[in-house]
Amino acid sequence: MGARMKARVEVTLKAGVLDPQGEAIRHALGSLGFDGVEDVRVGKVIELELEMQDRNKARAELERMCEKLLANTVIEDYRVEFL
């Protein structure tokens, strides 16, 4: 068994991509009396536990995961961080 490391991937819509879910939340907040909310963007956070020792190799593996499955890179950006 190798060393374990935890990582977090944050996926967000690229600037300029419409966010209907964020707009629905902004509207709902306004309806609830939270009038100062100008914009809401919705994303997702994915936490992974990897059995790897080399952080550089782990980052490369995580980036491949994002490119193939975790993010739609046409409309989304992603950021990888280790916990």
mmCIF file of the N, C-alpha and C atoms, coordinates in Angstrom:
data_MODEL
# 
_entry.id   MODEL 
# 
loop_
_atom_site.group_PDB 
_atom_site.id 
_atom_site.type_symbol 
_atom_site.label_atom_id 
_atom_site.label_alt_id 
_atom_site.label_comp_id 
_atom_site.label_asym_id 
_atom_site.label_entity_id 
_atom_site.label_seq_id 
_atom_site.pdbx_PDB_ins_code 
_atom_site.Cartn_x 
_atom_site.Cartn_y 
_atom_site.Cartn_z 
_atom_site.occupancy 
_atom_site.B_iso_or_equiv 
_atom_site.pdbx_formal_charge 
_atom_site.auth_seq_id 
_atom_site.auth_comp_id 
_atom_site.auth_asym_id 
_atom_site.auth_atom_id 
_atom_site.pdbx_PDB_model_num 
ATOM 1   N N  . MET A 1 1  ? 0.832   -1.187 0.000   1.00 0.00 ? 1  MET A N  1 
ATOM 2   C CA . MET A 1 1  ? 0.000   0.000  0.000   1.00 0.00 ? 1  MET A CA 1 
ATOM 3   C C  . MET A 1 1  ? 0.877   1.252  0.000   1.00 0.00 ? 1  MET A C  1 
ATOM 4   N N  . GLY A 1 2  ? 0.615   2.180  -0.919  1.00 0.00 ? 2  GLY A N  1 
ATOM 5   C CA . GLY A 1 2  ? 1.399   3.399  -1.008  1.00 0.00 ? 2  GLY A CA 1 
ATOM 6   C C  . GLY A 1 2  ? 0.826   4.506  -0.148  1.00 0.00 ? 2  GLY A C  1 
ATOM 7   N N  . ALA A 1 3  ? 1.431   5.653  -0.265  1.00 0.00 ? 3  ALA A N  1 
ATOM 8   C CA . ALA A 1 3  ? 0.968   6.818  0.482   1.00 0.00 ? 3  ALA A CA 1 
ATOM 9   C C  . ALA A 1 3  ? -0.339  7.328  -0.114  1.00 0.00 ? 3  ALA A C  1 
ATOM 10  N N  . ARG A 1 4  ? -1.157  7.888  0.739   1.00 0.00 ? 4  ARG A N  1 
ATOM 11  C CA . ARG A 1 4  ? -2.420  8.460  0.285   1.00 0.00 ? 4  ARG A CA 1 
ATOM 12  C C  . ARG A 1 4  ? -2.341  9.972  0.350   1.00 0.00 ? 4  ARG A C  1 
ATOM 13  N N  . MET A 1 5  ? -2.960  10.595 -0.631  1.00 0.00 ? 5  MET A N  1 
ATOM 14  C CA . MET A 1 5  ? -3.083  12.047 -0.605  1.00 0.00 ? 5  MET A CA 1 
ATOM 15  C C  . MET A 1 5  ? -4.497  12.415 -1.022  1.00 0.00 ? 5  MET A C  1 
ATOM 16  N N  . LYS A 1 6  ? -4.949  13.531 -0.484  1.00 0.00 ? 6  LYS A N  1 
ATOM 17  C CA . LYS A 1 6  ? -6.283  14.016 -0.818  1.00 0.00 ? 6  LYS A CA 1 
ATOM 18  C C  . LYS A 1 6  ? -6.145  15.214 -1.736  1.00 0.00 ? 6  LYS A C  1 
ATOM 19  N N  . ALA A 1 7  ? -7.083  15.306 -2.661  1.00 0.00 ? 7  ALA A N  1 
ATOM 20  C CA . ALA A 1 7  ? -7.083  16.418 -3.606  1.00 0.00 ? 7  ALA A CA 1 
ATOM 21  C C  . ALA A 1 7  ? -8.509  16.919 -3.774  1.00 0.00 ? 7  ALA A C  1 
ATOM 22  N N  . ARG A 1 8  ? -8.609  18.170 -4.146  1.00 0.00 ? 8  ARG A N  1 
ATOM 23  C CA . ARG A 1 8  ? -9.905  18.786 -4.425  1.00 0.00 ? 8  ARG A CA 1 
ATOM 24  C C  . ARG A 1 8  ? -9.851  19.369 -5.827  1.00 0.00 ? 8  ARG A C  1 
ATOM 25  N N  . VAL A 1 9  ? -10.886 19.109 -6.604  1.00 0.00 ? 9  VAL A N  1 
ATOM 26  C CA . VAL A 1 9  ? -11.023 19.680 -7.934  1.00 0.00 ? 9  VAL A CA 1 
ATOM 27  C C  . VAL A 1 9  ? -12.238 20.599 -7.895  1.00 0.00 ? 9  VAL A C  1 
ATOM 28  N N  . GLU A 1 10 ? -12.041 21.857 -8.251  1.00 0.00 ? 10 GLU A N  1 
ATOM 29  C CA . GLU A 1 10 ? -13.140 22.813 -8.348  1.00 0.00 ? 10 GLU A CA 1 
ATOM 30  C C  . GLU A 1 10 ? -13.411 23.064 -9.822  1.00 0.00 ? 10 GLU A C  1 
ATOM 31  N N  . VAL A 1 11 ? -14.653 22.851 -10.223 1.00 0.00 ? 11 VAL A N  1 
ATOM 32  C CA . VAL A 1 11 ? -15.053 23.033 -11.611 1.00 0.00 ? 11 VAL A CA 1 
ATOM 33  C C  . VAL A 1 11 ? -16.041 24.196 -11.670 1.00 0.00 ? 11 VAL A C  1 
ATOM 34  N N  . THR A 1 12 ? -15.754 25.180 -12.517 1.00 0.00 ? 12 THR A N  1 
ATOM 35  C CA . THR A 1 12 ? -16.620 26.345 -12.664 1.00 0.00 ? 12 THR A CA 1 
ATOM 36  C C  . THR A 1 12 ? -16.843 26.634 -14.141 1.00 0.00 ? 12 THR A C  1 
ATOM 37  N N  . LEU A 1 13 ? -17.943 27.297 -14.415 1.00 0.00 ? 13 LEU A N  1 
ATOM 38  C CA . LEU A 1 13 ? -18.206 27.702 -15.791 1.00 0.00 ? 13 LEU A CA 1 
ATOM 39  C C  . LEU A 1 13 ? -17.222 28.784 -16.208 1.00 0.00 ? 13 LEU A C  1 
ATOM 40  N N  . LYS A 1 14 ? -16.812 28.743 -17.447 1.00 0.00 ? 14 LYS A N  1 
ATOM 41  C CA . LYS A 1 14 ? -15.917 29.772 -17.969 1.00 0.00 ? 14 LYS A CA 1 
ATOM 42  C C  . LYS A 1 14 ? -16.644 31.112 -18.004 1.00 0.00 ? 14 LYS A C  1 
ATOM 43  N N  . ALA A 1 15 ? -15.870 32.184 -17.916 1.00 0.00 ? 15 ALA A N  1 
ATOM 44  C CA . ALA A 1 15 ? -16.440 33.522 -18.015 1.00 0.00 ? 15 ALA A CA 1 
ATOM 45  C C  . ALA A 1 15 ? -17.172 33.636 -19.345 1.00 0.00 ? 15 ALA A C  1 
ATOM 46  N N  . GLY A 1 16 ? -18.324 34.240 -19.315 1.00 0.00 ? 16 GLY A N  1 
ATOM 47  C CA . GLY A 1 16 ? -19.094 34.428 -20.539 1.00 0.00 ? 16 GLY A CA 1 
ATOM 48  C C  . GLY A 1 16 ? -20.082 33.319 -20.835 1.00 0.00 ? 16 GLY A C  1 
ATOM 49  N N  . VAL A 1 17 ? -19.980 32.193 -20.133 1.00 0.00 ? 17 VAL A N  1 
ATOM 50  C CA . VAL A 1 17 ? -20.929 31.096 -20.321 1.00 0.00 ? 17 VAL A CA 1 
ATOM 51  C C  . VAL A 1 17 ? -22.137 31.365 -19.422 1.00 0.00 ? 17 VAL A C  1 
ATOM 52  N N  . LEU A 1 18 ? -23.318 31.324 -20.002 1.00 0.00 ? 18 LEU A N  1 
ATOM 53  C CA . LEU A 1 18 ? -24.533 31.559 -19.226 1.00 0.00 ? 18 LEU A CA 1 
ATOM 54  C C  . LEU A 1 18 ? -24.687 30.498 -18.143 1.00 0.00 ? 18 LEU A C  1 
ATOM 55  N N  . ASP A 1 19 ? -25.185 30.933 -16.983 1.00 0.00 ? 19 ASP A N  1 
ATOM 56  C CA . ASP A 1 19 ? -25.368 30.038 -15.844 1.00 0.00 ? 19 ASP A CA 1 
ATOM 57  C C  . ASP A 1 19 ? -26.827 30.111 -15.393 1.00 0.00 ? 19 ASP A C  1 
ATOM 58  N N  . PRO A 1 20 ? -27.735 29.353 -16.027 1.00 0.00 ? 20 PRO A N  1 
ATOM 59  C CA . PRO A 1 20 ? -29.147 29.430 -15.656 1.00 0.00 ? 20 PRO A CA 1 
ATOM 60  C C  . PRO A 1 20 ? -29.413 29.015 -14.211 1.00 0.00 ? 20 PRO A C  1 
ATOM 61  N N  . GLN A 1 21 ? -28.652 28.067 -13.695 1.00 0.00 ? 21 GLN A N  1 
ATOM 62  C CA . GLN A 1 21 ? -28.841 27.660 -12.302 1.00 0.00 ? 21 GLN A CA 1 
ATOM 63  C C  . GLN A 1 21 ? -28.443 28.803 -11.368 1.00 0.00 ? 21 GLN A C  1 
ATOM 64  N N  . GLY A 1 22 ? -27.336 29.453 -11.660 1.00 0.00 ? 22 GLY A N  1 
ATOM 65  C CA . GLY A 1 22 ? -26.922 30.601 -10.860 1.00 0.00 ? 22 GLY A CA 1 
ATOM 66  C C  . GLY A 1 22 ? -27.933 31.728 -10.918 1.00 0.00 ? 22 GLY A C  1 
ATOM 67  N N  . GLU A 1 23 ? -28.496 31.969 -12.095 1.00 0.00 ? 23 GLU A N  1 
ATOM 68  C CA . GLU A 1 23 ? -29.511 33.020 -12.252 1.00 0.00 ? 23 GLU A CA 1 
ATOM 69  C C  . GLU A 1 23 ? -30.766 32.678 -11.462 1.00 0.00 ? 23 GLU A C  1 
ATOM 70  N N  . ALA A 1 24 ? -31.169 31.409 -11.462 1.00 0.00 ? 24 ALA A N  1 
ATOM 71  C CA . ALA A 1 24 ? -32.339 30.993 -10.686 1.00 0.00 ? 24 ALA A CA 1 
ATOM 72  C C  . ALA A 1 24 ? -32.098 31.203 -9.187  1.00 0.00 ? 24 ALA A C  1 
ATOM 73  N N  . ILE A 1 25 ? -30.896 30.914 -8.725  1.00 0.00 ? 25 ILE A N  1 
ATOM 74  C CA . ILE A 1 25 ? -30.568 31.120 -7.312  1.00 0.00 ? 25 ILE A CA 1 
ATOM 75  C C  . ILE A 1 25 ? -30.568 32.604 -6.986  1.00 0.00 ? 25 ILE A C  1 
ATOM 76  N N  . ARG A 1 26 ? -29.970 33.429 -7.867  1.00 0.00 ? 26 ARG A N  1 
ATOM 77  C CA . ARG A 1 26 ? -29.958 34.881 -7.643  1.00 0.00 ? 26 ARG A CA 1 
ATOM 78  C C  . ARG A 1 26 ? -31.377 35.417 -7.540  1.00 0.00 ? 26 ARG A C  1 
ATOM 79  N N  . HIS A 1 27 ? -32.245 34.974 -8.441  1.00 0.00 ? 27 HIS A N  1 
ATOM 80  C CA . HIS A 1 27 ? -33.643 35.421 -8.425  1.00 0.00 ? 27 HIS A CA 1 
ATOM 81  C C  . HIS A 1 27 ? -34.337 34.981 -7.130  1.00 0.00 ? 27 HIS A C  1 
ATOM 82  N N  . ALA A 1 28 ? -34.128 33.723 -6.726  1.00 0.00 ? 28 ALA A N  1 
ATOM 83  C CA . ALA A 1 28 ? -34.747 33.207 -5.502  1.00 0.00 ? 28 ALA A CA 1 
ATOM 84  C C  . ALA A 1 28 ? -34.255 33.981 -4.270  1.00 0.00 ? 28 ALA A C  1 
ATOM 85  N N  . LEU A 1 29 ? -32.973 34.298 -4.243  1.00 0.00 ? 29 LEU A N  1 
ATOM 86  C CA . LEU A 1 29 ? -32.448 35.080 -3.119  1.00 0.00 ? 29 LEU A CA 1 
ATOM 87  C C  . LEU A 1 29 ? -33.110 36.450 -3.059  1.00 0.00 ? 29 LEU A C  1 
ATOM 88  N N  . GLY A 1 30 ? -33.291 37.070 -4.236  1.00 0.00 ? 30 GLY A N  1 
ATOM 89  C CA . GLY A 1 30 ? -33.989 38.358 -4.276  1.00 0.00 ? 30 GLY A CA 1 
ATOM 90  C C  . GLY A 1 30 ? -35.411 38.242 -3.761  1.00 0.00 ? 30 GLY A C  1 
ATOM 91  N N  . SER A 1 31 ? -36.088 37.159 -4.111  1.00 0.00 ? 31 SER A N  1 
ATOM 92  C CA . SER A 1 31 ? -37.456 36.931 -3.647  1.00 0.00 ? 31 SER A CA 1 
ATOM 93  C C  . SER A 1 31 ? -37.517 36.752 -2.132  1.00 0.00 ? 31 SER A C  1 
ATOM 94  N N  . LEU A 1 32 ? -36.425 36.283 -1.561  1.00 0.00 ? 32 LEU A N  1 
ATOM 95  C CA . LEU A 1 32 ? -36.364 36.079 -0.110  1.00 0.00 ? 32 LEU A CA 1 
ATOM 96  C C  . LEU A 1 32 ? -35.878 37.324 0.634   1.00 0.00 ? 32 LEU A C  1 
ATOM 97  N N  . GLY A 1 33 ? -35.667 38.414 -0.103  1.00 0.00 ? 33 GLY A N  1 
ATOM 98  C CA . GLY A 1 33 ? -35.277 39.663 0.534   1.00 0.00 ? 33 GLY A CA 1 
ATOM 99  C C  . GLY A 1 33 ? -33.784 39.950 0.532   1.00 0.00 ? 33 GLY A C  1 
ATOM 100 N N  . PHE A 1 34 ? -32.994 39.131 -0.125  1.00 0.00 ? 34 PHE A N  1 
ATOM 101 C CA . PHE A 1 34 ? -31.551 39.370 -0.228  1.00 0.00 ? 34 PHE A CA 1 
ATOM 102 C C  . PHE A 1 34 ? -31.294 40.166 -1.506  1.00 0.00 ? 34 PHE A C  1 
ATOM 103 N N  . ASP A 1 35 ? -31.488 41.479 -1.411  1.00 0.00 ? 35 ASP A N  1 
ATOM 104 C CA . ASP A 1 35 ? -31.493 42.333 -2.596  1.00 0.00 ? 35 ASP A CA 1 
ATOM 105 C C  . ASP A 1 35 ? -30.110 42.691 -3.127  1.00 0.00 ? 35 ASP A C  1 
ATOM 106 N N  . GLY A 1 36 ? -29.063 42.526 -2.356  1.00 0.00 ? 36 GLY A N  1 
ATOM 107 C CA . GLY A 1 36 ? -27.740 42.966 -2.768  1.00 0.00 ? 36 GLY A CA 1 
ATOM 108 C C  . GLY A 1 36 ? -26.969 41.972 -3.623  1.00 0.00 ? 36 GLY A C  1 
ATOM 109 N N  . VAL A 1 37 ? -27.562 40.854 -3.978  1.00 0.00 ? 37 VAL A N  1 
ATOM 110 C CA . VAL A 1 37 ? -26.838 39.836 -4.740  1.00 0.00 ? 37 VAL A CA 1 
ATOM 111 C C  . VAL A 1 37 ? -26.906 40.195 -6.223  1.00 0.00 ? 37 VAL A C  1 
ATOM 112 N N  . GLU A 1 38 ? -25.774 40.494 -6.808  1.00 0.00 ? 38 GLU A N  1 
ATOM 113 C CA . GLU A 1 38 ? -25.713 40.920 -8.206  1.00 0.00 ? 38 GLU A CA 1 
ATOM 114 C C  . GLU A 1 38 ? -25.531 39.752 -9.175  1.00 0.00 ? 38 GLU A C  1 
ATOM 115 N N  . ASP A 1 39 ? -24.776 38.734 -8.768  1.00 0.00 ? 39 ASP A N  1 
ATOM 116 C CA . ASP A 1 39 ? -24.481 37.630 -9.675  1.00 0.00 ? 39 ASP A CA 1 
ATOM 117 C C  . ASP A 1 39 ? -24.216 36.381 -8.853  1.00 0.00 ? 39 ASP A C  1 
ATOM 118 N N  . VAL A 1 40 ? -24.630 35.240 -9.370  1.00 0.00 ? 40 VAL A N  1 
ATOM 119 C CA . VAL A 1 40 ? -24.371 33.953 -8.731  1.00 0.00 ? 40 VAL A CA 1 
ATOM 120 C C  . VAL A 1 40 ? -23.861 33.007 -9.814  1.00 0.00 ? 40 VAL A C  1 
ATOM 121 N N  . ARG A 1 41 ? -22.768 32.348 -9.538  1.00 0.00 ? 41 ARG A N  1 
ATOM 122 C CA . ARG A 1 41 ? -22.221 31.332 -10.439 1.00 0.00 ? 41 ARG A CA 1 
ATOM 123 C C  . ARG A 1 41 ? -22.175 30.022 -9.664  1.00 0.00 ? 41 ARG A C  1 
ATOM 124 N N  . VAL A 1 42 ? -22.627 28.949 -10.275 1.00 0.00 ? 42 VAL A N  1 
ATOM 125 C CA . VAL A 1 42 ? -22.676 27.644 -9.625  1.00 0.00 ? 42 VAL A CA 1 
ATOM 126 C C  . VAL A 1 42 ? -21.593 26.749 -10.223 1.00 0.00 ? 42 VAL A C  1 
ATOM 127 N N  . GLY A 1 43 ? -20.909 26.027 -9.363  1.00 0.00 ? 43 GLY A N  1 
ATOM 128 C CA . GLY A 1 43 ? -19.881 25.098 -9.809  1.00 0.00 ? 43 GLY A CA 1 
ATOM 129 C C  . GLY A 1 43 ? -20.003 23.811 -9.024  1.00 0.00 ? 43 GLY A C  1 
ATOM 130 N N  . LYS A 1 44 ? -18.950 23.019 -9.070  1.00 0.00 ? 44 LYS A N  1 
ATOM 131 C CA . LYS A 1 44 ? -18.952 21.779 -8.297  1.00 0.00 ? 44 LYS A CA 1 
ATOM 132 C C  . LYS A 1 44 ? -17.566 21.544 -7.715  1.00 0.00 ? 44 LYS A C  1 
ATOM 133 N N  . VAL A 1 45 ? -17.555 20.854 -6.595  1.00 0.00 ? 45 VAL A N  1 
ATOM 134 C CA . VAL A 1 45 ? -16.315 20.483 -5.910  1.00 0.00 ? 45 VAL A CA 1 
ATOM 135 C C  . VAL A 1 45 ? -16.272 18.972 -5.821  1.00 0.00 ? 45 VAL A C  1 
ATOM 136 N N  . ILE A 1 46 ? -15.149 18.413 -6.231  1.00 0.00 ? 46 ILE A N  1 
ATOM 137 C CA . ILE A 1 46 ? -14.959 16.963 -6.191  1.00 0.00 ? 46 ILE A CA 1 
ATOM 138 C C  . ILE A 1 46 ? -13.719 16.687 -5.349  1.00 0.00 ? 46 ILE A C  1 
ATOM 139 N N  . GLU A 1 47 ? -13.871 15.913 -4.300  1.00 0.00 ? 47 GLU A N  1 
ATOM 140 C CA . GLU A 1 47 ? -12.731 15.546 -3.457  1.00 0.00 ? 47 GLU A CA 1 
ATOM 141 C C  . GLU A 1 47 ? -12.372 14.099 -3.737  1.00 0.00 ? 47 GLU A C  1 
ATOM 142 N N  . LEU A 1 48 ? -11.082 13.863 -3.918  1.00 0.00 ? 48 LEU A N  1 
ATOM 143 C CA . LEU A 1 48 ? -10.588 12.533 -4.244  1.00 0.00 ? 48 LEU A CA 1 
ATOM 144 C C  . LEU A 1 48 ? -9.475  12.152 -3.284  1.00 0.00 ? 48 LEU A C  1 
ATOM 145 N N  . GLU A 1 49 ? -9.389  10.866 -2.984  1.00 0.00 ? 49 GLU A N  1 
ATOM 146 C CA . GLU A 1 49 ? -8.276  10.325 -2.216  1.00 0.00 ? 49 GLU A CA 1 
ATOM 147 C C  . GLU A 1 49 ? -7.510  9.399  -3.147  1.00 0.00 ? 49 GLU A C  1 
ATOM 148 N N  . LEU A 1 50 ? -6.244  9.688  -3.323  1.00 0.00 ? 50 LEU A N  1 
ATOM 149 C CA . LEU A 1 50 ? -5.407  8.943  -4.262  1.00 0.00 ? 50 LEU A CA 1 
ATOM 150 C C  . LEU A 1 50 ? -4.337  8.168  -3.516  1.00 0.00 ? 50 LEU A C  1 
ATOM 151 N N  . GLU A 1 51 ? -4.048  6.996  -4.008  1.00 0.00 ? 51 GLU A N  1 
ATOM 152 C CA . GLU A 1 51 ? -2.957  6.219  -3.445  1.00 0.00 ? 51 GLU A CA 1 
ATOM 153 C C  . GLU A 1 51 ? -1.745  6.415  -4.349  1.00 0.00 ? 51 GLU A C  1 
ATOM 154 N N  . MET A 1 52 ? -1.037  7.495  -4.098  1.00 0.00 ? 52 MET A N  1 
ATOM 155 C CA . MET A 1 52 ? 0.137   7.860  -4.887  1.00 0.00 ? 52 MET A CA 1 
ATOM 156 C C  . MET A 1 52 ? 1.131   8.551  -3.968  1.00 0.00 ? 52 MET A C  1 
ATOM 157 N N  . GLN A 1 53 ? 2.388   8.535  -4.360  1.00 0.00 ? 53 GLN A N  1 
ATOM 158 C CA . GLN A 1 53 ? 3.420   9.190  -3.549  1.00 0.00 ? 53 GLN A CA 1 
ATOM 159 C C  . GLN A 1 53 ? 3.931   10.476 -4.186  1.00 0.00 ? 53 GLN A C  1 
ATOM 160 N N  . ASP A 1 54 ? 3.957   10.518 -5.490  1.00 0.00 ? 54 ASP A N  1 
ATOM 161 C CA . ASP A 1 54 ? 4.534   11.650 -6.215  1.00 0.00 ? 54 ASP A CA 1 
ATOM 162 C C  . ASP A 1 54 ? 3.446   12.668 -6.545  1.00 0.00 ? 54 ASP A C  1 
ATOM 163 N N  . ARG A 1 55 ? 3.566   13.846 -5.959  1.00 0.00 ? 55 ARG A N  1 
ATOM 164 C CA . ARG A 1 55 ? 2.551   14.891 -6.141  1.00 0.00 ? 55 ARG A CA 1 
ATOM 165 C C  . ARG A 1 55 ? 2.461   15.343 -7.597  1.00 0.00 ? 55 ARG A C  1 
ATOM 166 N N  . ASN A 1 56 ? 3.583   15.416 -8.294  1.00 0.00 ? 56 ASN A N  1 
ATOM 167 C CA . ASN A 1 56 ? 3.564   15.834 -9.698  1.00 0.00 ? 56 ASN A CA 1 
ATOM 168 C C  . ASN A 1 56 ? 2.822   14.821 -10.564 1.00 0.00 ? 56 ASN A C  1 
ATOM 169 N N  . LYS A 1 57 ? 3.063   13.546 -10.310 1.00 0.00 ? 57 LYS A N  1 
ATOM 170 C CA . LYS A 1 57 ? 2.350   12.504 -11.053 1.00 0.00 ? 57 LYS A CA 1 
ATOM 171 C C  . LYS A 1 57 ? 0.859   12.529 -10.704 1.00 0.00 ? 57 LYS A C  1 
ATOM 172 N N  . ALA A 1 58 ? 0.562   12.776 -9.434  1.00 0.00 ? 58 ALA A N  1 
ATOM 173 C CA . ALA A 1 58 ? -0.837  12.851 -9.005  1.00 0.00 ? 58 ALA A CA 1 
ATOM 174 C C  . ALA A 1 58 ? -1.531  14.020 -9.694  1.00 0.00 ? 58 ALA A C  1 
ATOM 175 N N  . ARG A 1 59 ? -0.868  15.166 -9.781  1.00 0.00 ? 59 ARG A N  1 
ATOM 176 C CA . ARG A 1 59 ? -1.460  16.332 -10.446 1.00 0.00 ? 59 ARG A CA 1 
ATOM 177 C C  . ARG A 1 59 ? -1.729  16.022 -11.917 1.00 0.00 ? 59 ARG A C  1 
ATOM 178 N N  . ALA A 1 60 ? -0.781  15.386 -12.580 1.00 0.00 ? 60 ALA A N  1 
ATOM 179 C CA . ALA A 1 60 ? -0.965  15.021 -13.988 1.00 0.00 ? 60 ALA A CA 1 
ATOM 180 C C  . ALA A 1 60 ? -2.143  14.062 -14.141 1.00 0.00 ? 60 ALA A C  1 
ATOM 181 N N  . GLU A 1 61 ? -2.258  13.103 -13.239 1.00 0.00 ? 61 GLU A N  1 
ATOM 182 C CA . GLU A 1 61 ? -3.363  12.144 -13.283 1.00 0.00 ? 61 GLU A CA 1 
ATOM 183 C C  . GLU A 1 61 ? -4.700  12.858 -13.058 1.00 0.00 ? 61 GLU A C  1 
ATOM 184 N N  . LEU A 1 62 ? -4.739  13.766 -12.108 1.00 0.00 ? 62 LEU A N  1 
ATOM 185 C CA . LEU A 1 62 ? -5.963  14.531 -11.841 1.00 0.00 ? 62 LEU A CA 1 
ATOM 186 C C  . LEU A 1 62 ? -6.350  15.386 -13.048 1.00 0.00 ? 62 LEU A C  1 
ATOM 187 N N  . GLU A 1 63 ? -5.375  15.985 -13.686 1.00 0.00 ? 63 GLU A N  1 
ATOM 188 C CA . GLU A 1 63 ? -5.671  16.797 -14.866 1.00 0.00 ? 63 GLU A CA 1 
ATOM 189 C C  . GLU A 1 63 ? -6.231  15.931 -15.985 1.00 0.00 ? 63 GLU A C  1 
ATOM 190 N N  . ARG A 1 64 ? -5.723  14.732 -16.144 1.00 0.00 ? 64 ARG A N  1 
ATOM 191 C CA . ARG A 1 64 ? -6.278  13.816 -17.147 1.00 0.00 ? 64 ARG A CA 1 
ATOM 192 C C  . ARG A 1 64 ? -7.716  13.434 -16.788 1.00 0.00 ? 64 ARG A C  1 
ATOM 193 N N  . MET A 1 65 ? -7.977  13.219 -15.494 1.00 0.00 ? 65 MET A N  1 
ATOM 194 C CA . MET A 1 65 ? -9.339  12.920 -15.051 1.00 0.00 ? 65 MET A CA 1 
ATOM 195 C C  . MET A 1 65 ? -10.286 14.063 -15.403 1.00 0.00 ? 65 MET A C  1 
ATOM 196 N N  . CYS A 1 66 ? -9.820  15.287 -15.186 1.00 0.00 ? 66 CYS A N  1 
ATOM 197 C CA . CYS A 1 66 ? -10.645 16.461 -15.488 1.00 0.00 ? 66 CYS A CA 1 
ATOM 198 C C  . CYS A 1 66 ? -10.910 16.558 -16.982 1.00 0.00 ? 66 CYS A C  1 
ATOM 199 N N  . GLU A 1 67 ? -9.872  16.363 -17.767 1.00 0.00 ? 67 GLU A N  1 
ATOM 200 C CA . GLU A 1 67 ? -10.005 16.486 -19.223 1.00 0.00 ? 67 GLU A CA 1 
ATOM 201 C C  . GLU A 1 67 ? -10.929 15.408 -19.803 1.00 0.00 ? 67 GLU A C  1 
ATOM 202 N N  . LYS A 1 68 ? -10.942 14.216 -19.183 1.00 0.00 ? 68 LYS A N  1 
ATOM 203 C CA . LYS A 1 68 ? -11.720 13.108 -19.735 1.00 0.00 ? 68 LYS A CA 1 
ATOM 204 C C  . LYS A 1 68 ? -13.115 12.978 -19.141 1.00 0.00 ? 68 LYS A C  1 
ATOM 205 N N  . LEU A 1 69 ? -13.321 13.415 -17.886 1.00 0.00 ? 69 LEU A N  1 
ATOM 206 C CA . LEU A 1 69 ? -14.600 13.144 -17.229 1.00 0.00 ? 69 LEU A CA 1 
ATOM 207 C C  . LEU A 1 69 ? -15.117 14.259 -16.329 1.00 0.00 ? 69 LEU A C  1 
ATOM 208 N N  . LEU A 1 70 ? -14.269 14.776 -15.456 1.00 0.00 ? 70 LEU A N  1 
ATOM 209 C CA . LEU A 1 70 ? -14.760 15.633 -14.387 1.00 0.00 ? 70 LEU A CA 1 
ATOM 210 C C  . LEU A 1 70 ? -15.203 17.018 -14.836 1.00 0.00 ? 70 LEU A C  1 
ATOM 211 N N  . ALA A 1 71 ? -14.660 17.514 -15.940 1.00 0.00 ? 71 ALA A N  1 
ATOM 212 C CA . ALA A 1 71 ? -15.018 18.842 -16.436 1.00 0.00 ? 71 ALA A CA 1 
ATOM 213 C C  . ALA A 1 71 ? -15.298 18.783 -17.934 1.00 0.00 ? 71 ALA A C  1 
ATOM 214 N N  . ASN A 1 72 ? -16.238 19.584 -18.360 1.00 0.00 ? 72 ASN A N  1 
ATOM 215 C CA . ASN A 1 72 ? -16.475 19.779 -19.789 1.00 0.00 ? 72 ASN A CA 1 
ATOM 216 C C  . ASN A 1 72 ? -15.637 20.986 -20.189 1.00 0.00 ? 72 ASN A C  1 
ATOM 217 N N  . THR A 1 73 ? -14.446 20.738 -20.680 1.00 0.00 ? 73 THR A N  1 
ATOM 218 C CA . THR A 1 73 ? -13.471 21.820 -20.882 1.00 0.00 ? 73 THR A CA 1 
ATOM 219 C C  . THR A 1 73 ? -13.859 22.797 -21.984 1.00 0.00 ? 73 THR A C  1 
ATOM 220 N N  . VAL A 1 74 ? -14.920 22.509 -22.722 1.00 0.00 ? 74 VAL A N  1 
ATOM 221 C CA . VAL A 1 74 ? -15.414 23.476 -23.698 1.00 0.00 ? 74 VAL A CA 1 
ATOM 222 C C  . VAL A 1 74 ? -16.040 24.662 -22.970 1.00 0.00 ? 74 VAL A C  1 
ATOM 223 N N  . ILE A 1 75 ? -16.764 24.395 -21.880 1.00 0.00 ? 75 ILE A N  1 
ATOM 224 C CA . ILE A 1 75 ? -17.474 25.459 -21.172 1.00 0.00 ? 75 ILE A CA 1 
ATOM 225 C C  . ILE A 1 75 ? -17.057 25.614 -19.711 1.00 0.00 ? 75 ILE A C  1 
ATOM 226 N N  . GLU A 1 76 ? -16.186 24.721 -19.220 1.00 0.00 ? 76 GLU A N  1 
ATOM 227 C CA . GLU A 1 76 ? -15.797 24.773 -17.808 1.00 0.00 ? 76 GLU A CA 1 
ATOM 228 C C  . GLU A 1 76 ? -14.290 24.863 -17.631 1.00 0.00 ? 76 GLU A C  1 
ATOM 229 N N  . ASP A 1 77 ? -13.906 25.551 -16.571 1.00 0.00 ? 77 ASP A N  1 
ATOM 230 C CA . ASP A 1 77 ? -12.515 25.577 -16.110 1.00 0.00 ? 77 ASP A CA 1 
ATOM 231 C C  . ASP A 1 77 ? -12.425 24.687 -14.879 1.00 0.00 ? 77 ASP A C  1 
ATOM 232 N N  . TYR A 1 78 ? -11.231 24.238 -14.565 1.00 0.00 ? 78 TYR A N  1 
ATOM 233 C CA . TYR A 1 78 ? -11.049 23.455 -13.343 1.00 0.00 ? 78 TYR A CA 1 
ATOM 234 C C  . TYR A 1 78 ? -9.754  23.882 -12.657 1.00 0.00 ? 78 TYR A C  1 
ATOM 235 N N  . ARG A 1 79 ? -9.744  23.635 -11.361 1.00 0.00 ? 79 ARG A N  1 
ATOM 236 C CA . ARG A 1 79 ? -8.563  23.941 -10.553 1.00 0.00 ? 79 ARG A CA 1 
ATOM 237 C C  . ARG A 1 79 ? -8.338  22.774 -9.613  1.00 0.00 ? 79 ARG A C  1 
ATOM 238 N N  . VAL A 1 80 ? -7.097  22.328 -9.532  1.00 0.00 ? 80 VAL A N  1 
ATOM 239 C CA . VAL A 1 80 ? -6.720  21.193 -8.690  1.00 0.00 ? 80 VAL A CA 1 
ATOM 240 C C  . VAL A 1 80 ? -5.912  21.719 -7.519  1.00 0.00 ? 80 VAL A C  1 
ATOM 241 N N  . GLU A 1 81 ? -6.240  21.252 -6.310  1.00 0.00 ? 81 GLU A N  1 
ATOM 242 C CA . GLU A 1 81 ? -5.424  21.572 -5.136  1.00 0.00 ? 81 GLU A CA 1 
ATOM 243 C C  . GLU A 1 81 ? -5.320  20.340 -4.254  1.00 0.00 ? 81 GLU A C  1 
ATOM 244 N N  . PHE A 1 82 ? -4.214  20.246 -3.561  1.00 0.00 ? 82 PHE A N  1 
ATOM 245 C CA . PHE A 1 82 ? -4.011  19.139 -2.628  1.00 0.00 ? 82 PHE A CA 1 
ATOM 246 C C  . PHE A 1 82 ? -4.352  19.598 -1.232  1.00 0.00 ? 82 PHE A C  1 
ATOM 247 N N  . LEU A 1 83 ? -4.980  18.712 -0.476  1.00 0.00 ? 83 LEU A N  1 
ATOM 248 C CA . LEU A 1 83 ? -5.440  19.048 0.882   1.00 0.00 ? 83 LEU A CA 1 
ATOM 249 C C  . LEU A 1 83 ? -4.439  18.572 1.922   1.00 0.00 ? 83 LEU A C  1 
# 
